[in-house]
Amino acid sequence: MYSVYPILYGSDGDYVVATLIEYMDYTLAKKLKDAGFVQKGKGYIERWDFAQDEPLYIPTLSELIDACGERFEELNKIGHGIKPKWNAASYSCEECGWDGMEVGRGLTKEEAVANLWLAINK
């Protein structure tokens, strides 16, 4: 799951919502860390209130795709409306030695590719 928070810009107390950022949740970020995902890069470090002692790295979409390497095949949007879902997939490649299809699903592109990386690296 993820949360959406407004990012506010302004001066002298006048703030305007400029954009929305989707944050990866603690559980998925912890799974990535526990599975060996590199904890530095172009993303950011998040500290959750209930886990002050364990800051976790939140990778960018491009970092997640790059981490999947040659196994990354595609990212598809499923459905329409306010909350579409995303599928990221890796297919078999006999000549590469990859057996079986792996799929990662999520409510965001980042979540889907993170779940694909976890499936590839299980």
ZINORJO-V64849 format. One record per residue. N is the residue number from 0. RES is the residue in three letters. PSI is psi in whole degrees, -180 to 180 (NA if undefined). BURIAL is I if it has 24 or more other C-alpha atoms within 12 Angstrom, else O. Layout:
BEGIN
n-><N | N>
res-><RES | RES>
psi-><PSI | PSI>
burial-><BURIAL | BURIAL>
END
This chain:
BEGIN
n-><0 | 1 | 2 | 3 | 4 | 5 | 6 | 7 | 8 | 9 | 10 | 11 | 12 | 13 | 14 | 15 | 16 | 17 | 18 | 19 | 20 | 21 | 22 | 23 | 24 | 25 | 26 | 27 | 28 | 29 | 30 | 31 | 32 | 33 | 34 | 35 | 36 | 37 | 38 | 39 | 40 | 41 | 42 | 43 | 44 | 45 | 46 | 47 | 48 | 49 | 50 | 51 | 52 | 53 | 54 | 55 | 56 | 57 | 58 | 59 | 60 | 61 | 62 | 63 | 64 | 65 | 66 | 67 | 68 | 69 | 70 | 71 | 72 | 73 | 74 | 75 | 76 | 77 | 78 | 79 | 80 | 81 | 82 | 83 | 84 | 85 | 86 | 87 | 88 | 89 | 90 | 91 | 92 | 93 | 94 | 95 | 96 | 97 | 98 | 99 | 100 | 101 | 102 | 103 | 104 | 105 | 106 | 107 | 108 | 109 | 110 | 111 | 112 | 113 | 114 | 115 | 116 | 117 | 118 | 119 | 120 | 121>
res-><MET | TYR | SER | VAL | TYR | PRO | ILE | LEU | TYR | GLY | SER | ASP | GLY | ASP | TYR | VAL | VAL | ALA | THR | LEU | ILE | GLU | TYR | MET | ASP | TYR | THR | LEU | ALA | LYS | LYS | LEU | LYS | ASP | ALA | GLY | PHE | VAL | GLN | LYS | GLY | LYS | GLY | TYR | ILE | GLU | ARG | TRP | ASP | PHE | ALA | GLN | ASP | GLU | PRO | LEU | TYR | ILE | PRO | THR | LEU | SER | GLU | LEU | ILE | ASP | ALA | CYS | GLY | GLU | ARG | PHE | GLU | GLU | LEU | ASN | LYS | ILE | GLY | HIS | GLY | ILE | LYS | PRO | LYS | TRP | ASN | ALA | ALA | SER | TYR | SER | CYS | GLU | GLU | CYS | GLY | TRP | ASP | GLY | MET | GLU | VAL | GLY | ARG | GLY | LEU | THR | LYS | GLU | GLU | ALA | VAL | ALA | ASN | LEU | TRP | LEU | ALA | ILE | ASN | LYS>
psi-><168 | 166 | 152 | 126 | 140 | 142 | 124 | 137 | 148 | 176 | 160 | 33 | -4 | 108 | 144 | 136 | 116 | -34 | 169 | 137 | 134 | 124 | 136 | 144 | 165 | -46 | -46 | -42 | -39 | -41 | -42 | -47 | -48 | -28 | -1 | 13 | 134 | 135 | 37 | 159 | -145 | -4 | -145 | 162 | 131 | 137 | 121 | 145 | -41 | -2 | 50 | -31 | -5 | 80 | 143 | 147 | 134 | 105 | 159 | 166 | -44 | -35 | -40 | -44 | -46 | -39 | -30 | -21 | -146 | -17 | -24 | 127 | -49 | 160 | 122 | 141 | 131 | 117 | 178 | 179 | -158 | -38 | 72 | 162 | 162 | 142 | 133 | 138 | 152 | 132 | 167 | 150 | 97 | -45 | -21 | -14 | 16 | 124 | 121 | 156 | 139 | 143 | 138 | 135 | 152 | 172 | -14 | 163 | -43 | -43 | -43 | -45 | -35 | -44 | -33 | -45 | -43 | -42 | -42 | -35 | 21 | NA>
burial-><O | O | O | O | O | O | O | O | O | O | O | O | O | O | O | O | O | O | O | O | O | O | I | I | I | I | O | I | I | I | I | I | I | O | O | O | I | I | I | O | O | O | O | O | I | I | O | O | O | O | O | O | O | O | O | I | I | I | I | I | I | O | I | I | I | O | I | I | O | O | I | I | I | I | I | I | O | O | O | O | O | O | O | O | I | I | I | I | I | I | O | O | O | O | O | O | O | O | O | O | O | I | I | I | I | I | I | I | I | I | I | I | I | I | I | I | I | I | I | I | O | O>
END
